[in-house]
Amino acid sequence: MNSRTFQQLPSATRAVLLLAVVAAAAVVSLAGLAISSSWLAFFGLGAAIVGAAAFALHLIVTERRRHEVVEEELSAQSSFLESLIESMGSIAAAHDPDGVLERTRREAKELFGAKASILRPGEGGAADAVVLPLRIRGEAIGSLQLVRAEAFDREELARATLLADFTCRAIENARLVAEAQVREAERARLSDQLIIAEQEERRRLALFLHDGPVQSLSGISLMLDAVIDSLEGNRLEEAAGVLDKALQRHRDTIRSLRDLSFNIEPVVLRDQGFGTAVRAFAEQVGLSNQIQIDLDVEAADGLAENARVAIYQIIRDVVNQAIRRGPPTRISIRVAEAGDGAVEAVITDDGAGERRRASFDDIEERARTLSGRLDVEAGENGGTMVRVVLPSYVAHG
């Protein structure tokens, strides 16, 4: 066997042949000693030493080559993992789900040297393709399809699966970021609307005080000056008449200020509860406008304070709007559970139907500041039905 043929043999075969040579040389050396042939003994010993040296050299070379192969494999794996990490960084940098999918497709194409495509949910892949499903909490968002001439080995399939899983997490994060941005924009919008509403409420309050109680008090002051003038002129009957009118106007001013205080925040709502406050309001409105008002509001007494105040103000505004629209003969007010801990307030009247949605804008904004929802529908017997639903975390604090 020549050297070239020997090198072409498998490593394990070469090792066995070298061991066989060493063993044969040792046998020859022992045979030479047995027959007292020194030259045969020395020849066998020399051959055994040369064979042992060759075997040791073979082991060293073989081990070195094995280390080189392992080093090359580790280097290739390290390089691939670095590329995979860079790809994940590129995918994570996308800020929307569609961008994440497109970057995943490009990175998969570069990583695996394959034709990559994104399949829609329910779309079947090619017969010779590797199809990796993309799911987020059980929701199918599509599939990553890889096609190439060479088959994918186990490690490559594991890496492709890892890339697909990371893509799902990246898409979920992109969705959460988008939702957070929407919520933040909505929060900022509602905050601005709340500030504007507070400013409008201050303007209305200032205008009411200026045109109402302040003007009345100014008139009363002038009337009292006239009383003093009449008294000084000994016109007692005239002074008594003016004083009587001033007293009546003073009482009217006190009544208007009391109504204003009650509308801003009814003391009875704070001290005696929602049901008592609504009944007092219903009694006042019913008697002054000759309207029958049906109440079913016991469920509201267990609500959080902010929810009680908001629902009371909405009920008051809706009832007053129904009276301005065309005096109804009957109004129904109901507060009840709406499922999942939510609470709804339903106000129904039989007056003239409201066709202008803009009439409820202020009431809708008041509901939206508490994450509530306003629905306006035509009543069963004419009129209007207004439903306001507050979520559980608002209704119960």
NUKOLBA-537172 format. One record per residue (C-alpha): residue in three letters; x, y, z; residue number from 1. Coordinates in steps of 0.2 Angstrom, whole numbers, plus 2048, in hexadecimal, padded with zeros to 3 digits. Layout:
<pts>
{resn: Ala; u: X; v: Y; w: Z; resi: NUM} .
...
</pts>
This chain:
<pts>
{resn: Met; u: 800; v: 800; w: 800; resi: 1} .
{resn: Asn; u: 808; v: 811; w: 7FB; resi: 2} .
{resn: Ser; u: 807; v: 821; w: 805; resi: 3} .
{resn: Arg; u: 7F9; v: 829; w: 7FA; resi: 4} .
{resn: Thr; u: 7EE; v: 819; w: 7FC; resi: 5} .
{resn: Phe; u: 7F1; v: 819; w: 80F; resi: 6} .
{resn: Gln; u: 7EC; v: 82B; w: 811; resi: 7} .
{resn: Gln; u: 7DC; v: 828; w: 808; resi: 8} .
{resn: Leu; u: 7D6; v: 81B; w: 815; resi: 9} .
{resn: Pro; u: 7CB; v: 821; w: 823; resi: 10} .
{resn: Ser; u: 7D3; v: 827; w: 832; resi: 11} .
{resn: Ala; u: 7CD; v: 818; w: 83D; resi: 12} .
{resn: Thr; u: 7D4; v: 80C; w: 830; resi: 13} .
{resn: Arg; u: 7E5; v: 814; w: 830; resi: 14} .
{resn: Ala; u: 7E6; v: 813; w: 842; resi: 15} .
{resn: Val; u: 7E1; v: 801; w: 843; resi: 16} .
{resn: Leu; u: 7EF; v: 7FD; w: 835; resi: 17} .
{resn: Leu; u: 7FC; v: 806; w: 83F; resi: 18} .
{resn: Leu; u: 7F7; v: 7FD; w: 84F; resi: 19} .
{resn: Ala; u: 7F8; v: 7ED; w: 845; resi: 20} .
{resn: Val; u: 80A; v: 7F1; w: 83F; resi: 21} .
{resn: Val; u: 810; v: 7F5; w: 851; resi: 22} .
{resn: Ala; u: 808; v: 7E5; w: 857; resi: 23} .
{resn: Ala; u: 810; v: 7DB; w: 849; resi: 24} .
{resn: Ala; u: 821; v: 7E3; w: 84C; resi: 25} .
{resn: Ala; u: 820; v: 7DF; w: 85E; resi: 26} .
{resn: Val; u: 81C; v: 7CD; w: 85A; resi: 27} .
{resn: Val; u: 82B; v: 7CC; w: 84F; resi: 28} .
{resn: Ser; u: 836; v: 7D3; w: 85D; resi: 29} .
{resn: Leu; u: 830; v: 7C7; w: 869; resi: 30} .
{resn: Ala; u: 833; v: 7B8; w: 85D; resi: 31} .
{resn: Gly; u: 845; v: 7BE; w: 85A; resi: 32} .
{resn: Leu; u: 848; v: 7BE; w: 86D; resi: 33} .
{resn: Ala; u: 840; v: 7AC; w: 86E; resi: 34} .
{resn: Ile; u: 84B; v: 7A5; w: 861; resi: 35} .
{resn: Ser; u: 85B; v: 7AF; w: 867; resi: 36} .
{resn: Ser; u: 85B; v: 7B9; w: 857; resi: 37} .
{resn: Ser; u: 861; v: 7CA; w: 85B; resi: 38} .
{resn: Trp; u: 860; v: 7D2; w: 84A; resi: 39} .
{resn: Leu; u: 84E; v: 7CC; w: 849; resi: 40} .
{resn: Ala; u: 84A; v: 7D3; w: 85A; resi: 41} .
{resn: Phe; u: 852; v: 7E4; w: 856; resi: 42} .
{resn: Phe; u: 849; v: 7E4; w: 845; resi: 43} .
{resn: Gly; u: 838; v: 7E1; w: 84E; resi: 44} .
{resn: Leu; u: 83B; v: 7EE; w: 85C; resi: 45} .
{resn: Gly; u: 840; v: 7FB; w: 84F; resi: 46} .
{resn: Ala; u: 831; v: 7F7; w: 844; resi: 47} .
{resn: Ala; u: 826; v: 7F9; w: 854; resi: 48} .
{resn: Ile; u: 82E; v: 809; w: 859; resi: 49} .
{resn: Val; u: 82B; v: 810; w: 847; resi: 50} .
{resn: Gly; u: 819; v: 80A; w: 847; resi: 51} .
{resn: Ala; u: 816; v: 812; w: 858; resi: 52} .
{resn: Ala; u: 81D; v: 822; w: 853; resi: 53} .
{resn: Ala; u: 812; v: 822; w: 843; resi: 54} .
{resn: Phe; u: 803; v: 81E; w: 84D; resi: 55} .
{resn: Ala; u: 806; v: 82C; w: 859; resi: 56} .
{resn: Leu; u: 809; v: 838; w: 84A; resi: 57} .
{resn: His; u: 7F9; v: 832; w: 843; resi: 58} .
{resn: Leu; u: 7F0; v: 835; w: 853; resi: 59} .
{resn: Ile; u: 7F7; v: 847; w: 854; resi: 60} .
{resn: Val; u: 7F3; v: 84B; w: 842; resi: 61} .
{resn: Thr; u: 7E1; v: 844; w: 843; resi: 62} .
{resn: Glu; u: 7DD; v: 84D; w: 853; resi: 63} .
{resn: Arg; u: 7E4; v: 85D; w: 84C; resi: 64} .
{resn: Arg; u: 7D9; v: 85B; w: 83C; resi: 65} .
{resn: Arg; u: 7CA; v: 857; w: 847; resi: 66} .
{resn: His; u: 7CD; v: 867; w: 851; resi: 67} .
{resn: Glu; u: 7CE; v: 871; w: 841; resi: 68} .
{resn: Val; u: 7BE; v: 86A; w: 83B; resi: 69} .
{resn: Val; u: 7B5; v: 86E; w: 84C; resi: 70} .
{resn: Glu; u: 7BD; v: 87F; w: 84C; resi: 71} .
{resn: Glu; u: 7B6; v: 882; w: 83A; resi: 72} .
{resn: Glu; u: 7A5; v: 87C; w: 83F; resi: 73} .
{resn: Leu; u: 7A5; v: 887; w: 84F; resi: 74} .
{resn: Ser; u: 7AB; v: 896; w: 845; resi: 75} .
{resn: Ala; u: 79D; v: 893; w: 838; resi: 76} .
{resn: Gln; u: 790; v: 892; w: 846; resi: 77} .
{resn: Ser; u: 797; v: 8A1; w: 84E; resi: 78} .
{resn: Ser; u: 796; v: 8AB; w: 83E; resi: 79} .
{resn: Phe; u: 784; v: 8A5; w: 83B; resi: 80} .
{resn: Leu; u: 77F; v: 8A9; w: 84C; resi: 81} .
{resn: Glu; u: 786; v: 8BB; w: 84B; resi: 82} .
{resn: Ser; u: 77C; v: 8BD; w: 83A; resi: 83} .
{resn: Leu; u: 76D; v: 8B6; w: 843; resi: 84} .
{resn: Ile; u: 76F; v: 8C3; w: 851; resi: 85} .
{resn: Glu; u: 771; v: 8D1; w: 845; resi: 86} .
{resn: Ser; u: 762; v: 8CB; w: 83B; resi: 87} .
{resn: Met; u: 758; v: 8CB; w: 84B; resi: 88} .
{resn: Gly; u: 75E; v: 8DD; w: 84F; resi: 89} .
{resn: Ser; u: 758; v: 8E2; w: 83E; resi: 90} .
{resn: Ile; u: 747; v: 8DA; w: 840; resi: 91} .
{resn: Ala; u: 745; v: 8E2; w: 851; resi: 92} .
{resn: Ala; u: 749; v: 8F3; w: 84A; resi: 93} .
{resn: Ala; u: 739; v: 8F3; w: 83F; resi: 94} .
{resn: His; u: 72B; v: 8FD; w: 847; resi: 95} .
{resn: Asp; u: 71B; v: 8F5; w: 83F; resi: 96} .
{resn: Pro; u: 716; v: 8E3; w: 83C; resi: 97} .
{resn: Asp; u: 717; v: 8E4; w: 829; resi: 98} .
{resn: Gly; u: 729; v: 8EA; w: 82B; resi: 99} .
{resn: Val; u: 72E; v: 8DC; w: 836; resi: 100} .
{resn: Leu; u: 727; v: 8CF; w: 82A; resi: 101} .
{resn: Glu; u: 730; v: 8D7; w: 81B; resi: 102} .
{resn: Arg; u: 741; v: 8D8; w: 825; resi: 103} .
{resn: Thr; u: 73F; v: 8C6; w: 82A; resi: 104} .
{resn: Arg; u: 73D; v: 8C1; w: 818; resi: 105} .
{resn: Arg; u: 74C; v: 8CA; w: 813; resi: 106} .
{resn: Glu; u: 757; v: 8C4; w: 822; resi: 107} .
{resn: Ala; u: 751; v: 8B2; w: 81F; resi: 108} .
{resn: Lys; u: 756; v: 8B3; w: 80D; resi: 109} .
{resn: Glu; u: 768; v: 8B8; w: 812; resi: 110} .
{resn: Leu; u: 76A; v: 8AC; w: 820; resi: 111} .
{resn: Phe; u: 765; v: 89C; w: 818; resi: 112} .
{resn: Gly; u: 769; v: 8A0; w: 806; resi: 113} .
{resn: Ala; u: 757; v: 89C; w: 801; resi: 114} .
{resn: Lys; u: 748; v: 8A4; w: 7F9; resi: 115} .
{resn: Ala; u: 73E; v: 8AB; w: 807; resi: 116} .
{resn: Ser; u: 72C; v: 8B1; w: 807; resi: 117} .
{resn: Ile; u: 71E; v: 8B5; w: 813; resi: 118} .
{resn: Leu; u: 70E; v: 8AB; w: 811; resi: 119} .
{resn: Arg; u: 6FD; v: 8B2; w: 817; resi: 120} .
{resn: Pro; u: 6F3; v: 8A9; w: 824; resi: 121} .
{resn: Gly; u: 6EC; v: 899; w: 81D; resi: 122} .
{resn: Glu; u: 6F6; v: 89A; w: 80D; resi: 123} .
{resn: Gly; u: 6FF; v: 88A; w: 809; resi: 124} .
{resn: Gly; u: 711; v: 888; w: 805; resi: 125} .
{resn: Ala; u: 71B; v: 880; w: 7F7; resi: 126} .
{resn: Ala; u: 71E; v: 86D; w: 7F8; resi: 127} .
{resn: Asp; u: 731; v: 86E; w: 7FA; resi: 128} .
{resn: Ala; u: 731; v: 87D; w: 805; resi: 129} .
{resn: Val; u: 734; v: 87F; w: 818; resi: 130} .
{resn: Val; u: 725; v: 888; w: 81F; resi: 131} .
{resn: Leu; u: 726; v: 88F; w: 830; resi: 132} .
{resn: Pro; u: 716; v: 895; w: 838; resi: 133} .
{resn: Leu; u: 715; v: 8A7; w: 840; resi: 134} .
{resn: Arg; u: 709; v: 8A8; w: 84F; resi: 135} .
{resn: Ile; u: 706; v: 8B4; w: 85D; resi: 136} .
{resn: Arg; u: 6FC; v: 8AD; w: 86C; resi: 137} .
{resn: Gly; u: 6F3; v: 8A1; w: 861; resi: 138} .
{resn: Glu; u: 6F0; v: 8AE; w: 853; resi: 139} .
{resn: Ala; u: 6F7; v: 8A8; w: 842; resi: 140} .
{resn: Ile; u: 6FF; v: 8B7; w: 839; resi: 141} .
{resn: Gly; u: 707; v: 8AE; w: 82B; resi: 142} .
{resn: Ser; u: 715; v: 8A2; w: 827; resi: 143} .
{resn: Leu; u: 728; v: 8A4; w: 822; resi: 144} .
{resn: Gln; u: 72B; v: 899; w: 812; resi: 145} .
{resn: Leu; u: 73D; v: 894; w: 80E; resi: 146} .
{resn: Val; u: 742; v: 88C; w: 7FD; resi: 147} .
{resn: Arg; u: 753; v: 886; w: 7F7; resi: 148} .
{resn: Ala; u: 75B; v: 878; w: 7EE; resi: 149} .
{resn: Glu; u: 764; v: 871; w: 7FD; resi: 150} .
{resn: Ala; u: 75A; v: 869; w: 80B; resi: 151} .
{resn: Phe; u: 75A; v: 871; w: 81C; resi: 152} .
{resn: Asp; u: 763; v: 868; w: 829; resi: 153} .
{resn: Arg; u: 75D; v: 867; w: 83B; resi: 154} .
{resn: Glu; u: 768; v: 875; w: 841; resi: 155} .
{resn: Glu; u: 762; v: 881; w: 833; resi: 156} .
{resn: Leu; u: 750; v: 87C; w: 837; resi: 157} .
{resn: Ala; u: 752; v: 880; w: 849; resi: 158} .
{resn: Arg; u: 75A; v: 891; w: 845; resi: 159} .
{resn: Ala; u: 74C; v: 895; w: 839; resi: 160} .
{resn: Thr; u: 73F; v: 891; w: 846; resi: 161} .
{resn: Leu; u: 748; v: 89C; w: 852; resi: 162} .
{resn: Leu; u: 748; v: 8AA; w: 845; resi: 163} .
{resn: Ala; u: 735; v: 8A7; w: 843; resi: 164} .
{resn: Asp; u: 732; v: 8A7; w: 856; resi: 165} .
{resn: Phe; u: 73C; v: 8B7; w: 857; resi: 166} .
{resn: Thr; u: 731; v: 8BF; w: 849; resi: 167} .
{resn: Cys; u: 721; v: 8BB; w: 852; resi: 168} .
{resn: Arg; u: 728; v: 8C4; w: 862; resi: 169} .
{resn: Ala; u: 72E; v: 8D3; w: 858; resi: 170} .
{resn: Ile; u: 71C; v: 8D4; w: 850; resi: 171} .
{resn: Glu; u: 714; v: 8D3; w: 860; resi: 172} .
{resn: Asn; u: 71F; v: 8E1; w: 867; resi: 173} .
{resn: Ala; u: 71C; v: 8EC; w: 858; resi: 174} .
{resn: Arg; u: 709; v: 8EA; w: 85B; resi: 175} .
{resn: Leu; u: 70B; v: 8EE; w: 86D; resi: 176} .
{resn: Val; u: 715; v: 8FD; w: 869; resi: 177} .
{resn: Ala; u: 708; v: 903; w: 85C; resi: 178} .
{resn: Glu; u: 6FA; v: 900; w: 869; resi: 179} .
{resn: Ala; u: 704; v: 90A; w: 876; resi: 180} .
{resn: Gln; u: 706; v: 918; w: 86A; resi: 181} .
{resn: Val; u: 6F4; v: 918; w: 866; resi: 182} .
{resn: Arg; u: 6EF; v: 918; w: 878; resi: 183} .
{resn: Glu; u: 6FC; v: 926; w: 87C; resi: 184} .
{resn: Ala; u: 6F5; v: 930; w: 86E; resi: 185} .
{resn: Glu; u: 6E3; v: 92D; w: 874; resi: 186} .
{resn: Arg; u: 6E8; v: 931; w: 886; resi: 187} .
{resn: Ala; u: 6F0; v: 942; w: 880; resi: 188} .
{resn: Arg; u: 6E0; v: 946; w: 876; resi: 189} .
{resn: Leu; u: 6D5; v: 942; w: 884; resi: 190} .
{resn: Ser; u: 6E0; v: 94C; w: 890; resi: 191} .
{resn: Asp; u: 6DF; v: 95B; w: 884; resi: 192} .
{resn: Gln; u: 6CC; v: 959; w: 882; resi: 193} .
{resn: Leu; u: 6CA; v: 958; w: 895; resi: 194} .
{resn: Ile; u: 6D4; v: 968; w: 897; resi: 195} .
{resn: Ile; u: 6CA; v: 971; w: 88A; resi: 196} .
{resn: Ala; u: 6BA; v: 96A; w: 892; resi: 197} .
{resn: Glu; u: 6BF; v: 971; w: 8A3; resi: 198} .
{resn: Gln; u: 6C3; v: 982; w: 89B; resi: 199} .
{resn: Glu; u: 6B2; v: 982; w: 893; resi: 200} .
{resn: Glu; u: 6AA; v: 97E; w: 8A3; resi: 201} .
{resn: Arg; u: 6B3; v: 98C; w: 8AC; resi: 202} .
{resn: Arg; u: 6AD; v: 998; w: 89E; resi: 203} .
{resn: Arg; u: 69B; v: 992; w: 89F; resi: 204} .
{resn: Leu; u: 69C; v: 994; w: 8B2; resi: 205} .
{resn: Ala; u: 6A4; v: 9A5; w: 8B1; resi: 206} .
{resn: Leu; u: 697; v: 9AB; w: 8A4; resi: 207} .
{resn: Phe; u: 689; v: 9A4; w: 8AF; resi: 208} .
{resn: Leu; u: 68F; v: 9AD; w: 8BE; resi: 209} .
{resn: His; u: 691; v: 9BD; w: 8B5; resi: 210} .
{resn: Asp; u: 681; v: 9BD; w: 8AC; resi: 211} .
{resn: Gly; u: 677; v: 9B6; w: 8BA; resi: 212} .
{resn: Pro; u: 67B; v: 9B8; w: 8CC; resi: 213} .
{resn: Val; u: 687; v: 9C6; w: 8CA; resi: 214} .
{resn: Gln; u: 67A; v: 9D0; w: 8C0; resi: 215} .
{resn: Ser; u: 66D; v: 9CC; w: 8CD; resi: 216} .
{resn: Leu; u: 677; v: 9D1; w: 8DB; resi: 217} .
{resn: Ser; u: 67B; v: 9E2; w: 8D2; resi: 218} .
{resn: Gly; u: 669; v: 9E5; w: 8D0; resi: 219} .
{resn: Ile; u: 665; v: 9E1; w: 8E2; resi: 220} .
{resn: Ser; u: 673; v: 9ED; w: 8E7; resi: 221} .
{resn: Leu; u: 66A; v: 9FB; w: 8DC; resi: 222} .
{resn: Met; u: 659; v: 9F6; w: 8E3; resi: 223} .
{resn: Leu; u: 660; v: 9F8; w: 8F5; resi: 224} .
{resn: Asp; u: 667; v: A09; w: 8F1; resi: 225} .
{resn: Ala; u: 656; v: A0E; w: 8EB; resi: 226} .
{resn: Val; u: 64F; v: A07; w: 8FB; resi: 227} .
{resn: Ile; u: 65B; v: A12; w: 905; resi: 228} .
{resn: Asp; u: 656; v: A21; w: 8FA; resi: 229} .
{resn: Ser; u: 644; v: A1E; w: 8FD; resi: 230} .
{resn: Leu; u: 646; v: A1C; w: 910; resi: 231} .
{resn: Glu; u: 650; v: A2C; w: 911; resi: 232} .
{resn: Gly; u: 641; v: A34; w: 907; resi: 233} .
{resn: Asn; u: 635; v: A2D; w: 913; resi: 234} .
{resn: Arg; u: 62D; v: A23; w: 905; resi: 235} .
{resn: Leu; u: 62A; v: A13; w: 910; resi: 236} .
{resn: Glu; u: 61D; v: A0B; w: 904; resi: 237} .
{resn: Glu; u: 629; v: A0D; w: 8F5; resi: 238} .
{resn: Ala; u: 638; v: A07; w: 8FF; resi: 239} .
{resn: Ala; u: 62E; v: 9F7; w: 905; resi: 240} .
{resn: Gly; u: 629; v: 9F3; w: 8F3; resi: 241} .
{resn: Val; u: 63B; v: 9F4; w: 8ED; resi: 242} .
{resn: Leu; u: 642; v: 9EB; w: 8FC; resi: 243} .
{resn: Asp; u: 635; v: 9DD; w: 8F9; resi: 244} .
{resn: Lys; u: 63B; v: 9DB; w: 8E6; resi: 245} .
{resn: Ala; u: 64D; v: 9DC; w: 8EC; resi: 246} .
{resn: Leu; u: 64A; v: 9CE; w: 8F8; resi: 247} .
{resn: Gln; u: 641; v: 9C3; w: 8EB; resi: 248} .
{resn: Arg; u: 650; v: 9C6; w: 8DF; resi: 249} .
{resn: His; u: 65C; v: 9C1; w: 8ED; resi: 250} .
{resn: Arg; u: 653; v: 9B1; w: 8F0; resi: 251} .
{resn: Asp; u: 653; v: 9AD; w: 8DD; resi: 252} .
{resn: Thr; u: 666; v: 9B0; w: 8DD; resi: 253} .
{resn: Ile; u: 669; v: 9A5; w: 8EC; resi: 254} .
{resn: Arg; u: 65E; v: 997; w: 8E3; resi: 255} .
{resn: Ser; u: 668; v: 999; w: 8D3; resi: 256} .
{resn: Leu; u: 678; v: 998; w: 8DC; resi: 257} .
{resn: Arg; u: 672; v: 988; w: 8E6; resi: 258} .
{resn: Asp; u: 66D; v: 980; w: 8D5; resi: 259} .
{resn: Leu; u: 67E; v: 984; w: 8CE; resi: 260} .
{resn: Ser; u: 686; v: 97C; w: 8DD; resi: 261} .
{resn: Phe; u: 67B; v: 96D; w: 8DC; resi: 262} .
{resn: Asn; u: 67F; v: 96B; w: 8C9; resi: 263} .
{resn: Ile; u: 692; v: 96C; w: 8CC; resi: 264} .
{resn: Glu; u: 692; v: 95F; w: 8D9; resi: 265} .
{resn: Pro; u: 682; v: 95A; w: 8E2; resi: 266} .
{resn: Val; u: 685; v: 959; w: 8F5; resi: 267} .
{resn: Val; u: 678; v: 94B; w: 8F6; resi: 268} .
{resn: Leu; u: 683; v: 941; w: 8E9; resi: 269} .
{resn: Arg; u: 692; v: 943; w: 8F4; resi: 270} .
{resn: Asp; u: 689; v: 941; w: 905; resi: 271} .
{resn: Gln; u: 67A; v: 935; w: 902; resi: 272} .
{resn: Gly; u: 67F; v: 92B; w: 8F2; resi: 273} .
{resn: Phe; u: 67B; v: 92A; w: 8E0; resi: 274} .
{resn: Gly; u: 669; v: 923; w: 8E1; resi: 275} .
{resn: Thr; u: 664; v: 931; w: 8ED; resi: 276} .
{resn: Ala; u: 66C; v: 93E; w: 8E2; resi: 277} .
{resn: Val; u: 663; v: 938; w: 8D2; resi: 278} .
{resn: Arg; u: 653; v: 936; w: 8DA; resi: 279} .
{resn: Ala; u: 654; v: 948; w: 8E1; resi: 280} .
{resn: Phe; u: 658; v: 94E; w: 8CF; resi: 281} .
{resn: Ala; u: 64A; v: 944; w: 8C7; resi: 282} .
{resn: Glu; u: 63E; v: 94B; w: 8D4; resi: 283} .
{resn: Gln; u: 643; v: 95D; w: 8D0; resi: 284} .
{resn: Val; u: 643; v: 95B; w: 8BD; resi: 285} .
{resn: Gly; u: 633; v: 951; w: 8BE; resi: 286} .
{resn: Leu; u: 629; v: 95D; w: 8C8; resi: 287} .
{resn: Ser; u: 62F; v: 96D; w: 8BF; resi: 288} .
{resn: Asn; u: 62C; v: 965; w: 8AE; resi: 289} .
{resn: Gln; u: 61D; v: 959; w: 8B2; resi: 290} .
{resn: Ile; u: 627; v: 94A; w: 8AC; resi: 291} .
{resn: Gln; u: 626; v: 938; w: 8B2; resi: 292} .
{resn: Ile; u: 638; v: 932; w: 8B6; resi: 293} .
{resn: Asp; u: 63B; v: 91F; w: 8B9; resi: 294} .
{resn: Leu; u: 64A; v: 91B; w: 8C2; resi: 295} .
{resn: Asp; u: 654; v: 90A; w: 8C4; resi: 296} .
{resn: Val; u: 665; v: 910; w: 8CA; resi: 297} .
{resn: Glu; u: 669; v: 906; w: 8DA; resi: 298} .
{resn: Ala; u: 678; v: 8FD; w: 8D1; resi: 299} .
{resn: Ala; u: 681; v: 90E; w: 8D0; resi: 300} .
{resn: Asp; u: 684; v: 90F; w: 8E3; resi: 301} .
{resn: Gly; u: 692; v: 903; w: 8E2; resi: 302} .
{resn: Leu; u: 69C; v: 90C; w: 8D5; resi: 303} .
{resn: Ala; u: 6AC; v: 916; w: 8D7; resi: 304} .
{resn: Glu; u: 6AA; v: 928; w: 8DB; resi: 305} .
{resn: Asn; u: 6B0; v: 92F; w: 8CA; resi: 306} .
{resn: Ala; u: 6A4; v: 923; w: 8C1; resi: 307} .
{resn: Arg; u: 695; v: 928; w: 8CC; resi: 308} .
{resn: Val; u: 699; v: 93B; w: 8C9; resi: 309} .
{resn: Ala; u: 69B; v: 938; w: 8B6; resi: 310} .
{resn: Ile; u: 68B; v: 92E; w: 8B4; resi: 311} .
{resn: Tyr; u: 681; v: 93B; w: 8BF; resi: 312} .
{resn: Gln; u: 687; v: 949; w: 8B4; resi: 313} .
{resn: Ile; u: 683; v: 93F; w: 8A4; resi: 314} .
{resn: Ile; u: 672; v: 93B; w: 8AA; resi: 315} .
{resn: Arg; u: 66F; v: 94E; w: 8AF; resi: 316} .
{resn: Asp; u: 675; v: 954; w: 89E; resi: 317} .
{resn: Val; u: 66B; v: 947; w: 894; resi: 318} .
{resn: Val; u: 65B; v: 94B; w: 89D; resi: 319} .
{resn: Asn; u: 65D; v: 95E; w: 89B; resi: 320} .
{resn: Gln; u: 660; v: 95B; w: 889; resi: 321} .
{resn: Ala; u: 651; v: 951; w: 887; resi: 322} .
{resn: Ile; u: 646; v: 95E; w: 88F; resi: 323} .
{resn: Arg; u: 64E; v: 96C; w: 884; resi: 324} .
{resn: Arg; u: 64B; v: 961; w: 874; resi: 325} .
{resn: Gly; u: 638; v: 960; w: 877; resi: 326} .
{resn: Pro; u: 631; v: 95C; w: 889; resi: 327} .
{resn: Pro; u: 62E; v: 949; w: 88A; resi: 328} .
{resn: Thr; u: 621; v: 942; w: 895; resi: 329} .
{resn: Arg; u: 62B; v: 934; w: 89C; resi: 330} .
{resn: Ile; u: 63E; v: 931; w: 89F; resi: 331} .
{resn: Ser; u: 646; v: 920; w: 8A4; resi: 332} .
{resn: Ile; u: 657; v: 920; w: 8AD; resi: 333} .
{resn: Arg; u: 65F; v: 90F; w: 8B0; resi: 334} .
{resn: Val; u: 671; v: 90A; w: 8B6; resi: 335} .
{resn: Ala; u: 675; v: 8F8; w: 8B6; resi: 336} .
{resn: Glu; u: 684; v: 8EC; w: 8B3; resi: 337} .
{resn: Ala; u: 688; v: 8E9; w: 8A1; resi: 338} .
{resn: Gly; u: 693; v: 8D9; w: 8A2; resi: 339} .
{resn: Asp; u: 6A6; v: 8D7; w: 8A6; resi: 340} .
{resn: Gly; u: 6A4; v: 8E4; w: 8B4; resi: 341} .
{resn: Ala; u: 69F; v: 8F2; w: 8A9; resi: 342} .
{resn: Val; u: 691; v: 8FD; w: 8AD; resi: 343} .
{resn: Glu; u: 684; v: 906; w: 8A2; resi: 344} .
{resn: Ala; u: 679; v: 914; w: 8A4; resi: 345} .
{resn: Val; u: 669; v: 915; w: 899; resi: 346} .
{resn: Ile; u: 65E; v: 925; w: 898; resi: 347} .
{resn: Thr; u: 64F; v: 923; w: 88D; resi: 348} .
{resn: Asp; u: 642; v: 931; w: 889; resi: 349} .
{resn: Asp; u: 632; v: 931; w: 87F; resi: 350} .
{resn: Gly; u: 634; v: 943; w: 879; resi: 351} .
{resn: Ala; u: 63A; v: 94A; w: 868; resi: 352} .
{resn: Gly; u: 647; v: 93F; w: 860; resi: 353} .
{resn: Glu; u: 659; v: 946; w: 85F; resi: 354} .
{resn: Arg; u: 660; v: 945; w: 84D; resi: 355} .
{resn: Arg; u: 66F; v: 950; w: 850; resi: 356} .
{resn: Arg; u: 67E; v: 945; w: 856; resi: 357} .
{resn: Ala; u: 688; v: 955; w: 85A; resi: 358} .
{resn: Ser; u: 67C; v: 958; w: 868; resi: 359} .
{resn: Phe; u: 684; v: 94B; w: 872; resi: 360} .
{resn: Asp; u: 696; v: 94F; w: 86F; resi: 361} .
{resn: Asp; u: 699; v: 957; w: 880; resi: 362} .
{resn: Ile; u: 691; v: 948; w: 889; resi: 363} .
{resn: Glu; u: 69B; v: 93C; w: 87E; resi: 364} .
{resn: Glu; u: 6AB; v: 945; w: 883; resi: 365} .
{resn: Arg; u: 6A7; v: 943; w: 895; resi: 366} .
{resn: Ala; u: 6A4; v: 931; w: 893; resi: 367} .
{resn: Arg; u: 6B5; v: 92F; w: 889; resi: 368} .
{resn: Thr; u: 6BF; v: 937; w: 896; resi: 369} .
{resn: Leu; u: 6BA; v: 928; w: 8A1; resi: 370} .
{resn: Ser; u: 6BE; v: 91C; w: 892; resi: 371} .
{resn: Gly; u: 6AB; v: 91A; w: 890; resi: 372} .
{resn: Arg; u: 6A0; v: 918; w: 881; resi: 373} .
{resn: Leu; u: 690; v: 921; w: 87C; resi: 374} .
{resn: Asp; u: 682; v: 91A; w: 871; resi: 375} .
{resn: Val; u: 673; v: 925; w: 86B; resi: 376} .
{resn: Glu; u: 664; v: 91C; w: 863; resi: 377} .
{resn: Ala; u: 652; v: 91F; w: 860; resi: 378} .
{resn: Gly; u: 647; v: 91A; w: 86E; resi: 379} .
{resn: Glu; u: 63A; v: 90C; w: 86B; resi: 380} .
{resn: Asn; u: 62B; v: 918; w: 86D; resi: 381} .
{resn: Gly; u: 634; v: 927; w: 865; resi: 382} .
{resn: Gly; u: 63F; v: 932; w: 86F; resi: 383} .
{resn: Thr; u: 651; v: 92E; w: 872; resi: 384} .
{resn: Met; u: 65B; v: 920; w: 87B; resi: 385} .
{resn: Val; u: 66D; v: 925; w: 882; resi: 386} .
{resn: Arg; u: 678; v: 917; w: 888; resi: 387} .
{resn: Val; u: 689; v: 91A; w: 891; resi: 388} .
{resn: Val; u: 694; v: 90B; w: 895; resi: 389} .
{resn: Leu; u: 6A3; v: 90D; w: 8A1; resi: 390} .
{resn: Pro; u: 6B0; v: 8FF; w: 8A1; resi: 391} .
{resn: Ser; u: 6B2; v: 8F5; w: 8B1; resi: 392} .
{resn: Tyr; u: 6C3; v: 8FD; w: 8B7; resi: 393} .
{resn: Val; u: 6BA; v: 90E; w: 8B6; resi: 394} .
{resn: Ala; u: 6AA; v: 909; w: 8BD; resi: 395} .
{resn: His; u: 6B1; v: 900; w: 8CC; resi: 396} .
{resn: Gly; u: 6C2; v: 909; w: 8CE; resi: 397} .
</pts>
